[in-house]
Each structure stands twice: as C-alpha cells, then as structure tokens.
Amino acid sequence: PVSDIISVESEDGVFVRPTYAGNAIARVKTSDAVRVLTFRPTAFEPSGVASSAAPVESVPTAAYDSTGAKWLSESVKASDKPQLGSASRVVSGGRALQSSENFEK
C-alpha cells in the first residue's frame, strides 16, 4: 500500500507523498499488480460531477467463493505467568521500578 498520495507522477506506479510531517517529498514507486492507495483529501480538485450517486446492484450470495479461506487450528500459548484476563486486580508499575521492593516504597 502507498498512503497519503498528493500526486500521481506516472501510470508506471510512481506516486508522490509527503514525509517527515510534510517537510520532505518522496517519490514512491510500486510494482504491485494491484495497487492499494490512499490520497490526501486536499491534494486533488473535486471531479466536478454534479451527482455522486452510484448504481446499486444486487449480487447473489452464491457469487462469493468462500473456499479461499480454511480454518486450520486454534492454539493457546502455555505460560507460567498469571492470566491477566481472569485477575480481579492488575497493578502495573513499569520497568522504572525494577523490583517489587521498589514498588512498595
């Protein structure tokens, strides 16, 4: 994916986007067959189309092929640490305390 595009430089997959909070401009080239892009909203002029309504088409559910994904398994990682999801209280002091003795001070 190429994000925050402000210009399309060529049909060969070269795009322009700001970097470093807009302090620099990067030319980005992608060779992906399918390009996923996001555009900066103010970078392009409105299309000028009077109506933005798009046709709505009904597609039968049989048209979707769900065989592309298959559930293989589910596993739970074993750990010696307590399960935080089942704890009645969770207290955290961060790494700066370094030990439980420092936490009590």
N, CA, C and O of each residue as an XYZ file, in Angstrom:
420
protein
N       0.822     -1.204      0.000
C       0.000      0.000      0.000
C       0.865      1.266      0.000
O       1.938      1.311      0.601
N       0.378      2.255     -0.670
C       1.032      3.560     -0.689
C       0.034      4.550     -0.114
O      -1.081      4.677     -0.620
N       0.428      5.253      0.943
C      -0.522      6.112      1.644
C      -0.216      7.586      1.456
O       0.914      7.974      1.160
N      -1.250      8.399      1.636
C      -1.151      9.863      1.679
C      -0.613     10.461      0.378
O       0.202     11.382      0.406
N      -1.067      9.939     -0.751
C      -0.616     10.396     -2.063
C      -1.064     11.834     -2.301
O      -2.210     12.186     -2.022
N      -0.153     12.667     -2.820
C      -0.539     14.034     -3.195
C      -0.436     14.250     -4.699
O      -0.887     15.271     -5.217
N       0.167     13.274     -5.410
C       0.296     13.407     -6.857
C       0.553     12.039     -7.472
O       1.207     11.182     -6.878
N       0.017     11.854     -8.688
C       0.308     10.659     -9.473
C       1.281     11.102    -10.552
O       0.934     11.922    -11.402
N       2.484     10.570    -10.526
C       3.519     11.035    -11.442
C       3.500     10.295    -12.769
O       3.770     10.885    -13.816
N       3.185      9.011    -12.732
C       3.125      8.251    -13.983
C       2.222      7.046    -13.798
O       1.900      6.647    -12.678
N       1.822      6.478    -14.931
C       0.991      5.274    -14.883
C       1.820      4.034    -14.568
O       1.268      2.949    -14.386
N       3.126      4.184    -14.504
C       4.017      3.062    -14.199
C       4.119      2.788    -12.706
O       4.914      1.945    -12.288
N       3.329      3.485    -11.896
C       3.329      3.232    -10.463
C       4.193      4.166     -9.663
O       4.672      3.787     -8.594
N       4.417      5.391    -10.143
C       5.203      6.367     -9.394
C       4.246      7.390     -8.792
O       3.458      8.014     -9.503
N       4.327      7.552     -7.477
C       3.433      8.443     -6.749
C       4.262      9.364     -5.864
O       5.401      9.051     -5.516
N       3.682     10.489     -5.508
C       4.365     11.467     -4.668
C       3.593     11.594     -3.365
O       2.365     11.679     -3.362
N       4.334     11.607     -2.250
C       3.693     11.766     -0.948
C       4.627     12.526     -0.007
O       5.847     12.454     -0.153
N       4.064     13.246      0.949
C       4.901     13.957      1.914
C       5.449     12.997      2.967
O       4.821     11.992      3.301
N       6.629     13.327      3.478
C       7.226     12.573      4.582
C       7.746     13.567      5.610
O       7.769     14.772      5.359
N       8.155     13.071      6.746
C       8.691     13.916      7.821
C       7.771     15.102      8.107
O       8.199     16.256      8.096
N       6.500     14.793      8.363
C       5.486     15.801      8.708
C       5.369     16.876      7.636
O       5.102     18.038      7.943
N       5.568     16.487      6.374
C       5.421     17.421      5.273
C       6.661     18.233      4.973
O       6.625     19.091      4.091
N       7.752     17.997      5.668
C       8.983     18.754      5.447
C       9.798     18.232      4.268
O      10.743     18.889      3.832
N       9.443     17.062      3.750
C      10.132     16.495      2.592
C       9.095     15.802      1.716
O       8.027     15.414      2.189
N       9.417     15.651      0.451
C       8.528     14.994     -0.501
C       9.241     13.748     -1.016
O      10.416     13.802     -1.380
N       8.524     12.625     -1.045
C       9.113     11.369     -1.514
C       8.415     10.914     -2.788
O       7.192     10.988     -2.904
N       9.203     10.447     -3.731
C       8.665      9.788     -4.919
C       8.700      8.297     -4.624
O       9.759      7.743     -4.328
N       7.546      7.649     -4.703
C       7.420      6.242     -4.333
C       7.003      5.457     -5.566
O       6.059      5.835     -6.261
N       7.706      4.366     -5.837
C       7.352      3.522     -6.972
C       6.919      2.161     -6.458
O       7.574      1.569     -5.600
N       5.815      1.678     -6.988
C       5.337      0.349     -6.630
C       5.169     -0.471     -7.899
O       4.696      0.037     -8.915
N       5.552     -1.724     -7.840
C       5.407     -2.610     -8.995
C       4.316     -3.649     -8.759
O       4.193     -4.610     -9.518
N       3.525     -3.454     -7.706
C       2.445     -4.392     -7.410
C       1.417     -4.390     -8.532
O       1.108     -3.339     -9.094
N       0.892     -5.553     -8.857
C      -0.133     -5.648     -9.893
C      -1.421     -4.975     -9.437
O      -2.098     -4.314    -10.224
N      -1.751     -5.147     -8.166
C      -2.920     -4.488     -7.582
C      -2.388     -3.442     -6.618
O      -1.678     -3.769     -5.667
N      -2.732     -2.190     -6.862
C      -2.222     -1.098     -6.030
C      -3.297     -0.626     -5.069
O      -4.425     -0.341     -5.470
N      -2.936     -0.548     -3.804
C      -3.823     -0.016     -2.775
C      -3.260      1.344     -2.388
O      -2.139      1.439     -1.887
N      -4.042      2.401     -2.624
C      -3.574      3.765     -2.407
C      -4.543      4.521     -1.527
O      -5.751      4.293     -1.575
N      -4.005      5.427     -0.720
C      -4.846      6.407     -0.035
C      -4.351      7.780     -0.460
O      -3.160      7.982     -0.693
N      -5.279      8.716     -0.556
C      -4.964     10.042     -1.064
C      -5.194     11.086      0.004
O      -6.128     10.972      0.798
N      -4.353     12.098      0.030
C      -4.572     13.235      0.914
C      -5.790     13.983      0.362
O      -5.795     14.370     -0.806
N      -6.816     14.188      1.186
C      -8.087     14.743      0.684
C      -7.958     16.087     -0.024
O      -8.704     16.344     -0.969
N      -7.054     16.937      0.392
C      -6.961     18.270     -0.206
C      -5.995     18.330     -1.386
O      -5.782     19.408     -1.941
N      -5.412     17.213     -1.779
C      -4.394     17.224     -2.825
C      -4.970     17.284     -4.233
O      -4.270     17.684     -5.163
N      -6.210     16.901     -4.408
C      -6.801     16.844     -5.737
C      -8.061     17.691     -5.782
O      -8.785     17.805     -4.793
N      -8.312     18.284     -6.941
C      -9.526     19.074     -7.145
C     -10.729     18.135     -7.208
O     -10.598     16.991     -7.644
N     -11.903     18.610     -6.777
C     -13.108     17.786     -6.914
C     -13.365     17.469     -8.386
O     -12.977     18.235     -9.269
N     -14.008     16.356     -8.641
C     -14.214     15.906    -10.017
C     -15.180     16.785    -10.788
O     -15.151     16.794    -12.019
N     -16.030     17.519    -10.100
C     -16.984     18.368    -10.792
C     -18.235     17.635    -11.232
O     -19.084     18.222    -11.902
N     -18.370     16.384    -10.880
C     -19.566     15.621    -11.221
C     -20.716     16.145    -10.379
O     -20.592     16.288     -9.163
N     -21.846     16.434    -11.038
C     -22.981     17.022    -10.335
C     -23.586     16.055     -9.321
O     -23.978     16.462     -8.227
N     -23.661     14.798     -9.675
C     -24.271     13.817     -8.785
C     -23.236     12.755     -8.438
O     -22.523     12.258     -9.310
N     -23.164     12.420     -7.179
C     -22.211     11.391     -6.781
C     -22.893     10.050     -6.548
O     -22.300      9.138     -5.973
N     -24.140      9.932     -6.995
C     -24.867      8.676     -6.810
C     -24.269      7.593     -7.703
O     -23.957      7.836     -8.868
N     -24.118      6.431     -7.158
C     -23.592      5.292     -7.903
C     -24.688      4.250     -8.026
O     -25.536      4.139     -7.140
N     -24.687      3.488     -9.106
C     -25.714      2.452     -9.246
C     -25.530      1.360     -8.193
O     -24.404      1.002     -7.847
N     -26.627      0.848     -7.700
C     -26.606     -0.226     -6.715
C     -27.043     -1.497     -7.411
O     -28.115     -1.554     -8.014
N     -26.202     -2.520     -7.323
C     -26.516     -3.792     -7.959
C     -26.632     -4.876     -6.901
O     -25.823     -4.940     -5.975
N     -27.623     -5.713     -7.039
C     -27.797     -6.838     -6.132
C     -26.983     -8.014     -6.662
O     -27.084     -8.369     -7.837
N     -26.176     -8.615     -5.790
C     -25.333     -9.738     -6.182
C     -25.750    -10.950     -5.360
O     -25.802    -10.873     -4.133
N     -26.046    -12.059     -6.011
C     -26.431    -13.255     -5.253
C     -25.267    -13.762     -4.406
O     -24.110    -13.675     -4.815
N     -25.575    -14.287     -3.238
C     -24.523    -14.757     -2.334
C     -23.746    -15.932     -2.913
O     -22.612    -16.177     -2.501
N     -24.320    -16.653     -3.842
C     -23.614    -17.773     -4.460
C     -22.426    -17.291     -5.288
O     -21.552    -18.086     -5.635
N     -22.385    -16.005     -5.606
C     -21.285    -15.466     -6.405
C     -19.990    -15.380     -5.606
O     -18.920    -15.249     -6.200
N     -20.053    -15.448     -4.295
C     -18.860    -15.366     -3.456
C     -18.287    -16.753     -3.240
O     -18.998    -17.673     -2.836
N     -17.019    -16.895     -3.506
C     -16.341    -18.173     -3.325
C     -15.655    -18.173     -1.965
O     -14.657    -17.477     -1.777
N     -16.167    -18.929     -1.034
C     -15.599    -18.953      0.311
C     -14.541    -20.043      0.479
O     -14.062    -20.267      1.591
N     -14.179    -20.709     -0.585
C     -13.189    -21.782     -0.463
C     -11.764    -21.256     -0.370
O     -10.837    -22.041     -0.173
N     -11.564    -19.947     -0.508
C     -10.225    -19.380     -0.441
C      -9.643    -19.370      0.956
O      -8.428    -19.257      1.115
N     -10.481    -19.485      1.972
C     -10.003    -19.476      3.356
C     -10.435    -20.762      4.042
O     -11.543    -21.255      3.832
N      -9.546    -21.292      4.862
C      -9.845    -22.546      5.550
C      -9.301    -22.466      6.966
O      -8.139    -22.109      7.160
N     -10.123    -22.793      7.965
C      -9.708    -22.801      9.361
C      -8.835    -24.020      9.587
O      -9.265    -25.149      9.351
N      -7.606    -23.798     10.043
C      -6.692    -24.911     10.258
C      -6.694    -25.385     11.693
O      -6.901    -26.570     11.956
N      -6.466    -24.468     12.634
C      -6.431    -24.869     14.032
C      -6.444    -23.650     14.928
O      -6.298    -22.514     14.475
N      -6.622    -23.912     16.203
C      -6.543    -22.864     17.211
C      -5.618    -23.364     18.301
O      -5.739    -24.506     18.743
N      -4.699    -22.526     18.736
C      -3.777    -22.952     19.780
C      -3.649    -21.858     20.825
O      -3.765    -20.670     20.524
N      -3.410    -22.277     22.047
C      -3.214    -21.353     23.154
C      -1.787    -21.524     23.639
O      -1.343    -22.641     23.903
N      -1.078    -20.431     23.755
C       0.309    -20.478     24.193
C       0.359    -20.704     25.703
O      -0.244    -19.952     26.469
N       1.073    -21.734     26.123
C       1.218    -22.029     27.548
C       2.219    -21.060     28.164
O       3.243    -20.739     27.560
N       1.911    -20.596     29.377
C       2.780    -19.637     30.042
C       2.756    -19.855     31.544
O       1.742    -20.273     32.104
N       3.888    -19.567     32.200
C       3.971    -19.646     33.656
C       3.386    -18.400     34.308
O       3.107    -18.397     35.507
N       3.202    -17.357     33.536
C       2.716    -16.085     34.074
C       1.221    -16.171     34.377
O       0.508    -16.953     33.747
N       0.739    -15.377     35.334
C      -0.693    -15.401     35.651
C      -1.524    -14.862     34.489
O      -1.070    -14.011     33.724
N      -2.728    -15.364     34.373
C      -3.641    -14.913     33.329
C      -4.268    -13.591     33.744
O      -5.076    -13.561     34.672
N      -3.920    -12.518     33.089
C      -4.426    -11.203     33.459
C      -5.917    -11.066     33.192
O      -6.591    -10.281     33.858
N      -6.437    -11.805     32.244
C      -7.861    -11.729     31.930
C      -8.743    -12.226     33.055
O      -9.894    -11.802     33.165
N      -8.236    -13.110     33.890
C      -9.040    -13.647     34.990
C      -8.674    -13.024     36.338
O      -9.223    -13.434     37.361
N      -7.775    -12.055     36.371
C      -7.361    -11.425     37.631
C      -8.419    -10.442     38.117
O      -9.044     -9.752     37.312
N      -8.620    -10.376     39.424
C      -9.569     -9.403     39.972
C      -8.965     -8.008     39.979
O      -9.696     -7.022     39.889
N      -7.625     -7.903     40.085
C      -6.920     -6.619     40.031
C      -5.608     -6.801     39.292
O      -4.938     -7.826     39.419
N      -5.261     -5.798     38.527
C      -3.968     -5.777     37.855
C      -3.307     -4.461     38.222
O      -3.867     -3.392     37.982
N      -2.110     -4.536     38.808
C      -1.366     -3.347     39.210
C      -0.067     -3.344     38.419
O       0.643     -4.348     38.366
N       0.234     -2.215     37.812
C       1.436     -2.110     36.999
C       2.255     -0.916     37.445
O       1.712      0.160     37.695
N       3.557     -1.106     37.543
C       4.436     -0.017     37.945
C       5.445      0.343     36.881
O       6.110      1.372     36.996
N       5.581     -0.453     35.868
C       6.529     -0.160     34.809
C       7.931     -0.633     35.134
O       8.211     -1.033     36.264
N       8.801     -0.588     34.161
C      10.173     -1.081     34.316
C      11.035     -0.176     35.180
O      12.051     -0.621     35.714
N      10.652      1.078     35.328
C      11.476      2.014     36.099
C      11.624      1.577     37.549
O      12.625      1.897     38.189
N      10.653      0.858     38.072
C      10.720      0.402     39.468
C      11.698     -0.753     39.649
O      12.253     -0.903     40.737
N      11.926     -1.555     38.652
C      12.904     -2.633     38.587
C      12.629     -3.831     39.479
O      13.009     -4.942     39.108
N      11.986     -3.673     40.642
C      11.735     -4.818     41.514
C      10.497     -4.558     42.363
O      10.024     -3.426     42.469
N       9.980     -5.634     42.970
C       8.791     -5.486     43.822
C       9.109     -4.688     45.086
O       8.225     -4.030     45.634
N      10.358     -4.735     45.555
C      10.735     -3.955     46.738
C      10.602     -2.455     46.457
O      10.117     -1.710     47.309
N      11.016     -2.018     45.302
C      10.908     -0.604     44.933
C       9.452     -0.189     44.742
O       9.112      0.982     44.910
N       8.604     -1.130     44.396
C       7.191     -0.818     44.194
C       6.528     -0.455     45.517
O       5.618      0.374     45.542
N       6.961     -1.048     46.594
C       6.348     -0.815     47.900
C       6.823      0.476     48.545
O       6.213      0.916     49.520
N       7.877      1.101     48.051
C       8.412      2.336     48.643
C       7.503      3.514     48.393
O       7.805      4.627     48.822
